[in-house]
Amino acid sequence: MKILLLGKGGQVGWELQRSLALLGQVTALDFDSMGPEAAPHLRADFSHPEQVAAIVQAVKPDVIVNAAAHTAVDKAESEPELARAINATAPGLIAIEAAKLGALLVHYSTDYVFDGSGSAARNESSPTAPLSVYGRTKLEGEQLIQQSGCAHFIFRTSWVYAARGGNFAKTMLRLAAERDQLKVINDQIGAPTGADLLADVTAHAIRAFRQAQRPELIGLYHLVAQGETSWFDYARFVIEWARAHGQPIKVAPEAIESTGTASYPTPAQRPLNSRLDTTKLQQTLGLTLPHWEQGVQRMLTEITGK
């Protein structure tokens, strides 16, 4: 199996290099990576969507996994055309090329396609209503892929983290070691989801589709860890784990205070409710998703060596 991985340098892309290697020959590229031998002059630069489409034409993969995205949510508000090129136009062109080749396309989307109202978990058929440029461009990317007619998996996820690179837990550990007091948002609810989980489910889905040749497997899925939490409770979980494992923590438990989203205004509006219903994924692909605490503990062990 010939696999083209785009966005290899991100958190999900890094984990995908590991999980996809078991399935076949992987050509892994990023915005600063040159194209393969058949197209050495091309870069996988999603700000130039036509170049990315040309790489697909040159590689002629059996499977394309797109882990590239414009994920700077606030910055997207001031550069909507760039965000649209990366999150919508490029994936749409990739999907067109995938349809021509008969290739499978895997793409990642976000809970930001919803408005975050209420407290119910959204399923795949719930109405979308993005609040930000990021959310709107990611939704457009989904729609262009679906309209292309290519075989595809679109995985909507949320609150993604990895041991590699920056993440919320690392920020909380740094601040907890420096400060006497912390204030953390308590009215946004979601499920921290590891990049390693996304990568492993991706490999499983590709293998299931390719081996069984079951076209009914393709489509849109919600993919997050089990359970739910707020950023406030997530921070407390991380800090207390670190304290219990001998990490240098300055802030006292009672000095970690909760606050509302309004206390930290940002250019892009965040959804308050990021709950995603994963019933379809678990039933269709025969998977049991781990609780978010399990994945976060594993990540903390990896970054602290404890």
Contacts in CASP RR format, 6 or more apart in sequence:
PFRMAT RR
TARGET T0000
AUTHOR 0000-0000-0000
METHOD contacts of the structure
MODEL  1
MKILLLGKGGQVGWELQRSLALLGQVTALDFDSMGPEAAPHLRADFSHPE
QVAAIVQAVKPDVIVNAAAHTAVDKAESEPELARAINATAPGLIAIEAAK
LGALLVHYSTDYVFDGSGSAARNESSPTAPLSVYGRTKLEGEQLIQQSGC
AHFIFRTSWVYAARGGNFAKTMLRLAAERDQLKVINDQIGAPTGADLLAD
VTAHAIRAFRQAQRPELIGLYHLVAQGETSWFDYARFVIEWARAHGQPIK
VAPEAIESTGTASYPTPAQRPLNSRLDTTKLQQTLGLTLPHWEQGVQRML
TEITGK
1 23 0 8 1.000
1 24 0 8 1.000
1 25 0 8 1.000
1 62 0 8 1.000
1 63 0 8 1.000
1 210 0 8 1.000
2 24 0 8 1.000
2 25 0 8 1.000
2 27 0 8 1.000
2 59 0 8 1.000
2 60 0 8 1.000
2 61 0 8 1.000
2 62 0 8 1.000
2 63 0 8 1.000
3 20 0 8 1.000
3 23 0 8 1.000
3 24 0 8 1.000
3 25 0 8 1.000
3 26 0 8 1.000
3 27 0 8 1.000
3 61 0 8 1.000
3 62 0 8 1.000
3 63 0 8 1.000
3 64 0 8 1.000
3 65 0 8 1.000
4 26 0 8 1.000
4 27 0 8 1.000
4 29 0 8 1.000
4 55 0 8 1.000
4 56 0 8 1.000
4 59 0 8 1.000
4 61 0 8 1.000
4 63 0 8 1.000
4 64 0 8 1.000
4 65 0 8 1.000
5 13 0 8 1.000
5 16 0 8 1.000
5 17 0 8 1.000
5 20 0 8 1.000
5 26 0 8 1.000
5 27 0 8 1.000
5 28 0 8 1.000
5 29 0 8 1.000
5 65 0 8 1.000
5 67 0 8 1.000
6 29 0 8 1.000
6 30 0 8 1.000
6 44 0 8 1.000
6 46 0 8 1.000
6 52 0 8 1.000
6 55 0 8 1.000
6 64 0 8 1.000
6 65 0 8 1.000
6 66 0 8 1.000
6 67 0 8 1.000
6 68 0 8 1.000
6 94 0 8 1.000
7 13 0 8 1.000
7 28 0 8 1.000
7 29 0 8 1.000
7 30 0 8 1.000
7 31 0 8 1.000
7 44 0 8 1.000
7 66 0 8 1.000
7 67 0 8 1.000
7 68 0 8 1.000
8 14 0 8 1.000
8 16 0 8 1.000
8 17 0 8 1.000
8 28 0 8 1.000
8 29 0 8 1.000
8 30 0 8 1.000
8 33 0 8 1.000
8 67 0 8 1.000
9 30 0 8 1.000
10 30 0 8 1.000
10 67 0 8 1.000
11 160 0 8 1.000
11 161 0 8 1.000
11 162 0 8 1.000
11 164 0 8 1.000
11 165 0 8 1.000
11 167 0 8 1.000
11 195 0 8 1.000
12 67 0 8 1.000
12 108 0 8 1.000
12 160 0 8 1.000
12 162 0 8 1.000
12 195 0 8 1.000
12 198 0 8 1.000
12 199 0 8 1.000
13 28 0 8 1.000
13 67 0 8 1.000
13 195 0 8 1.000
13 199 0 8 1.000
14 162 0 8 1.000
14 164 0 8 1.000
14 195 0 8 1.000
15 162 0 8 1.000
15 195 0 8 1.000
15 196 0 8 1.000
15 198 0 8 1.000
15 199 0 8 1.000
15 200 0 8 1.000
16 28 0 8 1.000
16 65 0 8 1.000
16 67 0 8 1.000
16 199 0 8 1.000
16 202 0 8 1.000
17 26 0 8 1.000
17 28 0 8 1.000
18 199 0 8 1.000
19 199 0 8 1.000
19 200 0 8 1.000
19 202 0 8 1.000
19 203 0 8 1.000
20 26 0 8 1.000
20 65 0 8 1.000
20 199 0 8 1.000
20 202 0 8 1.000
20 203 0 8 1.000
20 206 0 8 1.000
22 203 0 8 1.000
23 63 0 8 1.000
23 203 0 8 1.000
23 206 0 8 1.000
23 207 0 8 1.000
27 36 0 8 1.000
27 59 0 8 1.000
27 61 0 8 1.000
29 35 0 8 1.000
29 36 0 8 1.000
29 43 0 8 1.000
29 44 0 8 1.000
29 55 0 8 1.000
30 44 0 8 1.000
30 68 0 8 1.000
31 43 0 8 1.000
31 44 0 8 1.000
31 45 0 8 1.000
31 46 0 8 1.000
31 47 0 8 1.000
31 68 0 8 1.000
32 43 0 8 1.000
32 45 0 8 1.000
33 43 0 8 1.000
33 44 0 8 1.000
34 40 0 8 1.000
34 41 0 8 1.000
34 42 0 8 1.000
34 43 0 8 1.000
35 41 0 8 1.000
35 42 0 8 1.000
35 43 0 8 1.000
35 44 0 8 1.000
35 55 0 8 1.000
35 58 0 8 1.000
36 55 0 8 1.000
36 58 0 8 1.000
36 59 0 8 1.000
38 58 0 8 1.000
38 59 0 8 1.000
39 54 0 8 1.000
39 55 0 8 1.000
39 57 0 8 1.000
39 58 0 8 1.000
39 59 0 8 1.000
42 51 0 8 1.000
42 54 0 8 1.000
42 55 0 8 1.000
42 58 0 8 1.000
43 51 0 8 1.000
44 51 0 8 1.000
44 52 0 8 1.000
44 55 0 8 1.000
44 68 0 8 1.000
45 51 0 8 1.000
45 52 0 8 1.000
46 52 0 8 1.000
46 68 0 8 1.000
46 70 0 8 1.000
46 85 0 8 1.000
46 86 0 8 1.000
46 90 0 8 1.000
47 82 0 8 1.000
47 85 0 8 1.000
47 86 0 8 1.000
48 85 0 8 1.000
49 85 0 8 1.000
49 89 0 8 1.000
49 90 0 8 1.000
49 92 0 8 1.000
49 93 0 8 1.000
50 93 0 8 1.000
52 90 0 8 1.000
52 93 0 8 1.000
52 94 0 8 1.000
53 90 0 8 1.000
53 93 0 8 1.000
53 94 0 8 1.000
53 96 0 8 1.000
53 97 0 8 1.000
56 64 0 8 1.000
56 94 0 8 1.000
56 97 0 8 1.000
56 98 0 8 1.000
56 101 0 8 1.000
56 103 0 8 1.000
57 97 0 8 1.000
60 101 0 8 1.000
61 101 0 8 1.000
61 103 0 8 1.000
62 103 0 8 1.000
62 104 0 8 1.000
62 210 0 8 1.000
63 103 0 8 1.000
63 104 0 8 1.000
63 105 0 8 1.000
63 106 0 8 1.000
63 206 0 8 1.000
63 210 0 8 1.000
64 94 0 8 1.000
64 98 0 8 1.000
64 103 0 8 1.000
64 104 0 8 1.000
64 105 0 8 1.000
64 106 0 8 1.000
65 105 0 8 1.000
65 106 0 8 1.000
65 202 0 8 1.000
65 206 0 8 1.000
66 91 0 8 1.000
66 94 0 8 1.000
66 105 0 8 1.000
66 106 0 8 1.000
66 107 0 8 1.000
66 108 0 8 1.000
67 108 0 8 1.000
68 86 0 8 1.000
68 90 0 8 1.000
69 86 0 8 1.000
69 87 0 8 1.000
69 108 0 8 1.000
69 138 0 8 1.000
70 76 0 8 1.000
70 82 0 8 1.000
70 83 0 8 1.000
70 86 0 8 1.000
70 87 0 8 1.000
70 134 0 8 1.000
70 137 0 8 1.000
71 134 0 8 1.000
73 112 0 8 1.000
73 132 0 8 1.000
73 134 0 8 1.000
73 266 0 8 1.000
73 268 0 8 1.000
73 270 0 8 1.000
74 266 0 8 1.000
74 267 0 8 1.000
74 268 0 8 1.000
76 82 0 8 1.000
76 83 0 8 1.000
76 132 0 8 1.000
76 133 0 8 1.000
76 134 0 8 1.000
76 137 0 8 1.000
76 268 0 8 1.000
77 132 0 8 1.000
77 133 0 8 1.000
77 267 0 8 1.000
77 268 0 8 1.000
78 267 0 8 1.000
80 133 0 8 1.000
80 137 0 8 1.000
83 133 0 8 1.000
83 134 0 8 1.000
83 137 0 8 1.000
84 133 0 8 1.000
84 137 0 8 1.000
84 140 0 8 1.000
86 137 0 8 1.000
87 134 0 8 1.000
87 137 0 8 1.000
87 138 0 8 1.000
87 140 0 8 1.000
87 141 0 8 1.000
88 137 0 8 1.000
88 138 0 8 1.000
88 140 0 8 1.000
88 141 0 8 1.000
88 144 0 8 1.000
89 144 0 8 1.000
91 107 0 8 1.000
91 141 0 8 1.000
91 144 0 8 1.000
91 145 0 8 1.000
92 141 0 8 1.000
92 144 0 8 1.000
92 145 0 8 1.000
92 148 0 8 1.000
94 105 0 8 1.000
95 105 0 8 1.000
95 107 0 8 1.000
95 144 0 8 1.000
95 145 0 8 1.000
95 148 0 8 1.000
95 149 0 8 1.000
95 150 0 8 1.000
95 152 0 8 1.000
96 148 0 8 1.000
96 150 0 8 1.000
97 103 0 8 1.000
98 104 0 8 1.000
98 105 0 8 1.000
98 148 0 8 1.000
98 150 0 8 1.000
98 151 0 8 1.000
98 152 0 8 1.000
99 148 0 8 1.000
99 149 0 8 1.000
99 150 0 8 1.000
102 150 0 8 1.000
102 151 0 8 1.000
103 150 0 8 1.000
103 151 0 8 1.000
104 150 0 8 1.000
104 151 0 8 1.000
104 152 0 8 1.000
104 153 0 8 1.000
104 206 0 8 1.000
104 209 0 8 1.000
104 210 0 8 1.000
104 218 0 8 1.000
105 145 0 8 1.000
105 150 0 8 1.000
105 151 0 8 1.000
105 152 0 8 1.000
105 153 0 8 1.000
106 152 0 8 1.000
106 153 0 8 1.000
106 155 0 8 1.000
106 202 0 8 1.000
106 205 0 8 1.000
106 206 0 8 1.000
107 141 0 8 1.000
107 142 0 8 1.000
107 145 0 8 1.000
107 152 0 8 1.000
107 153 0 8 1.000
107 154 0 8 1.000
107 155 0 8 1.000
108 154 0 8 1.000
108 155 0 8 1.000
108 156 0 8 1.000
108 157 0 8 1.000
108 198 0 8 1.000
109 138 0 8 1.000
109 139 0 8 1.000
109 141 0 8 1.000
109 142 0 8 1.000
109 154 0 8 1.000
109 155 0 8 1.000
109 156 0 8 1.000
109 157 0 8 1.000
110 134 0 8 1.000
110 135 0 8 1.000
110 138 0 8 1.000
110 156 0 8 1.000
110 157 0 8 1.000
110 158 0 8 1.000
111 122 0 8 1.000
111 156 0 8 1.000
111 157 0 8 1.000
111 158 0 8 1.000
111 190 0 8 1.000
111 224 0 8 1.000
111 271 0 8 1.000
111 274 0 8 1.000
111 276 0 8 1.000
112 130 0 8 1.000
112 131 0 8 1.000
112 132 0 8 1.000
112 134 0 8 1.000
112 135 0 8 1.000
112 138 0 8 1.000
112 271 0 8 1.000
113 128 0 8 1.000
113 130 0 8 1.000
113 135 0 8 1.000
113 138 0 8 1.000
113 139 0 8 1.000
113 142 0 8 1.000
113 156 0 8 1.000
114 122 0 8 1.000
114 126 0 8 1.000
114 128 0 8 1.000
114 129 0 8 1.000
114 130 0 8 1.000
114 271 0 8 1.000
114 273 0 8 1.000
114 274 0 8 1.000
115 129 0 8 1.000
115 130 0 8 1.000
115 131 0 8 1.000
115 271 0 8 1.000
116 131 0 8 1.000
116 271 0 8 1.000
116 272 0 8 1.000
116 273 0 8 1.000
116 274 0 8 1.000
117 272 0 8 1.000
117 273 0 8 1.000
118 272 0 8 1.000
118 273 0 8 1.000
119 189 0 8 1.000
119 273 0 8 1.000
119 275 0 8 1.000
120 273 0 8 1.000
120 275 0 8 1.000
121 275 0 8 1.000
121 276 0 8 1.000
121 277 0 8 1.000
122 222 0 8 1.000
122 273 0 8 1.000
122 275 0 8 1.000
122 276 0 8 1.000
122 277 0 8 1.000
123 222 0 8 1.000
123 276 0 8 1.000
123 277 0 8 1.000
123 279 0 8 1.000
123 280 0 8 1.000
124 156 0 8 1.000
124 220 0 8 1.000
124 221 0 8 1.000
124 222 0 8 1.000
124 277 0 8 1.000
124 280 0 8 1.000
128 139 0 8 1.000
130 136 0 8 1.000
130 138 0 8 1.000
130 139 0 8 1.000
131 268 0 8 1.000
131 269 0 8 1.000
131 270 0 8 1.000
131 271 0 8 1.000
132 268 0 8 1.000
132 269 0 8 1.000
132 270 0 8 1.000
133 268 0 8 1.000
134 268 0 8 1.000
142 154 0 8 1.000
142 220 0 8 1.000
145 152 0 8 1.000
145 154 0 8 1.000
146 152 0 8 1.000
146 154 0 8 1.000
146 219 0 8 1.000
146 220 0 8 1.000
151 209 0 8 1.000
151 215 0 8 1.000
151 218 0 8 1.000
152 218 0 8 1.000
152 219 0 8 1.000
153 202 0 8 1.000
153 205 0 8 1.000
153 206 0 8 1.000
153 209 0 8 1.000
153 217 0 8 1.000
153 218 0 8 1.000
153 219 0 8 1.000
153 221 0 8 1.000
154 219 0 8 1.000
154 220 0 8 1.000
154 221 0 8 1.000
155 198 0 8 1.000
155 201 0 8 1.000
155 202 0 8 1.000
155 221 0 8 1.000
155 222 0 8 1.000
155 223 0 8 1.000
156 220 0 8 1.000
156 221 0 8 1.000
156 222 0 8 1.000
156 223 0 8 1.000
156 276 0 8 1.000
157 193 0 8 1.000
157 198 0 8 1.000
157 222 0 8 1.000
157 223 0 8 1.000
157 224 0 8 1.000
157 276 0 8 1.000
158 190 0 8 1.000
158 191 0 8 1.000
158 193 0 8 1.000
158 224 0 8 1.000
158 274 0 8 1.000
158 276 0 8 1.000
159 168 0 8 1.000
159 190 0 8 1.000
159 191 0 8 1.000
159 192 0 8 1.000
159 193 0 8 1.000
159 224 0 8 1.000
159 274 0 8 1.000
160 193 0 8 1.000
160 194 0 8 1.000
160 195 0 8 1.000
160 198 0 8 1.000
161 167 0 8 1.000
161 168 0 8 1.000
161 169 0 8 1.000
161 192 0 8 1.000
161 193 0 8 1.000
161 194 0 8 1.000
161 195 0 8 1.000
161 296 0 8 1.000
161 299 0 8 1.000
162 194 0 8 1.000
162 195 0 8 1.000
162 196 0 8 1.000
162 299 0 8 1.000
163 299 0 8 1.000
163 302 0 8 1.000
163 303 0 8 1.000
164 195 0 8 1.000
167 299 0 8 1.000
168 192 0 8 1.000
168 231 0 8 1.000
168 234 0 8 1.000
168 235 0 8 1.000
168 238 0 8 1.000
169 234 0 8 1.000
169 238 0 8 1.000
169 296 0 8 1.000
169 299 0 8 1.000
169 300 0 8 1.000
169 303 0 8 1.000
170 303 0 8 1.000
172 182 0 8 1.000
172 184 0 8 1.000
172 234 0 8 1.000
172 235 0 8 1.000
172 238 0 8 1.000
172 239 0 8 1.000
173 238 0 8 1.000
173 239 0 8 1.000
173 242 0 8 1.000
173 247 0 8 1.000
173 304 0 8 1.000
175 182 0 8 1.000
175 251 0 8 1.000
176 182 0 8 1.000
176 239 0 8 1.000
176 242 0 8 1.000
176 249 0 8 1.000
176 250 0 8 1.000
176 251 0 8 1.000
176 256 0 8 1.000
177 247 0 8 1.000
177 248 0 8 1.000
177 249 0 8 1.000
177 250 0 8 1.000
178 250 0 8 1.000
179 250 0 8 1.000
179 251 0 8 1.000
180 250 0 8 1.000
180 251 0 8 1.000
180 252 0 8 1.000
180 255 0 8 1.000
181 251 0 8 1.000
181 255 0 8 1.000
181 256 0 8 1.000
181 257 0 8 1.000
182 235 0 8 1.000
182 251 0 8 1.000
182 255 0 8 1.000
182 256 0 8 1.000
182 257 0 8 1.000
183 257 0 8 1.000
183 258 0 8 1.000
183 259 0 8 1.000
183 263 0 8 1.000
184 231 0 8 1.000
184 232 0 8 1.000
184 235 0 8 1.000
184 236 0 8 1.000
184 256 0 8 1.000
184 257 0 8 1.000
184 258 0 8 1.000
184 259 0 8 1.000
185 230 0 8 1.000
185 231 0 8 1.000
185 232 0 8 1.000
185 258 0 8 1.000
185 259 0 8 1.000
185 260 0 8 1.000
185 261 0 8 1.000
185 263 0 8 1.000
185 264 0 8 1.000
186 230 0 8 1.000
186 231 0 8 1.000
186 232 0 8 1.000
186 233 0 8 1.000
186 258 0 8 1.000
186 259 0 8 1.000
186 260 0 8 1.000
187 230 0 8 1.000
187 260 0 8 1.000
187 261 0 8 1.000
187 272 0 8 1.000
188 230 0 8 1.000
188 231 0 8 1.000
188 261 0 8 1.000
188 270 0 8 1.000
188 271 0 8 1.000
188 272 0 8 1.000
188 274 0 8 1.000
189 228 0 8 1.000
189 229 0 8 1.000
189 230 0 8 1.000
189 272 0 8 1.000
189 273 0 8 1.000
189 274 0 8 1.000
189 275 0 8 1.000
190 224 0 8 1.000
190 228 0 8 1.000
190 229 0 8 1.000
190 230 0 8 1.000
190 273 0 8 1.000
190 274 0 8 1.000
190 275 0 8 1.000
190 276 0 8 1.000
191 224 0 8 1.000
191 225 0 8 1.000
191 226 0 8 1.000
191 227 0 8 1.000
191 228 0 8 1.000
191 229 0 8 1.000
191 274 0 8 1.000
191 275 0 8 1.000
191 276 0 8 1.000
191 292 0 8 1.000
192 225 0 8 1.000
192 229 0 8 1.000
192 234 0 8 1.000
192 292 0 8 1.000
192 295 0 8 1.000
192 296 0 8 1.000
193 223 0 8 1.000
193 224 0 8 1.000
193 225 0 8 1.000
193 292 0 8 1.000
194 225 0 8 1.000
194 295 0 8 1.000
194 299 0 8 1.000
197 223 0 8 1.000
197 225 0 8 1.000
197 289 0 8 1.000
197 290 0 8 1.000
197 295 0 8 1.000
198 223 0 8 1.000
201 223 0 8 1.000
201 281 0 8 1.000
201 285 0 8 1.000
201 287 0 8 1.000
204 285 0 8 1.000
204 287 0 8 1.000
205 217 0 8 1.000
205 285 0 8 1.000
208 214 0 8 1.000
208 217 0 8 1.000
208 285 0 8 1.000
209 217 0 8 1.000
209 218 0 8 1.000
217 284 0 8 1.000
217 285 0 8 1.000
221 278 0 8 1.000
221 280 0 8 1.000
221 281 0 8 1.000
221 284 0 8 1.000
221 285 0 8 1.000
222 276 0 8 1.000
222 277 0 8 1.000
222 278 0 8 1.000
222 280 0 8 1.000
222 281 0 8 1.000
223 276 0 8 1.000
223 278 0 8 1.000
223 281 0 8 1.000
223 289 0 8 1.000
224 276 0 8 1.000
224 278 0 8 1.000
224 289 0 8 1.000
224 292 0 8 1.000
225 289 0 8 1.000
225 290 0 8 1.000
225 291 0 8 1.000
225 292 0 8 1.000
225 294 0 8 1.000
225 295 0 8 1.000
226 278 0 8 1.000
226 289 0 8 1.000
226 290 0 8 1.000
226 291 0 8 1.000
226 292 0 8 1.000
227 291 0 8 1.000
227 292 0 8 1.000
228 275 0 8 1.000
228 292 0 8 1.000
229 237 0 8 1.000
229 292 0 8 1.000
230 258 0 8 1.000
232 256 0 8 1.000
232 258 0 8 1.000
232 259 0 8 1.000
234 296 0 8 1.000
235 256 0 8 1.000
236 253 0 8 1.000
236 256 0 8 1.000
237 293 0 8 1.000
237 296 0 8 1.000
238 296 0 8 1.000
238 300 0 8 1.000
239 249 0 8 1.000
239 251 0 8 1.000
239 253 0 8 1.000
239 256 0 8 1.000
240 253 0 8 1.000
241 296 0 8 1.000
241 297 0 8 1.000
241 300 0 8 1.000
242 249 0 8 1.000
242 300 0 8 1.000
242 304 0 8 1.000
243 249 0 8 1.000
243 253 0 8 1.000
245 300 0 8 1.000
245 304 0 8 1.000
245 306 0 8 1.000
246 306 0 8 1.000
247 304 0 8 1.000
247 306 0 8 1.000
261 270 0 8 1.000
261 272 0 8 1.000
278 289 0 8 1.000
281 287 0 8 1.000
281 289 0 8 1.000
282 288 0 8 1.000
282 289 0 8 1.000
300 306 0 8 1.000
END
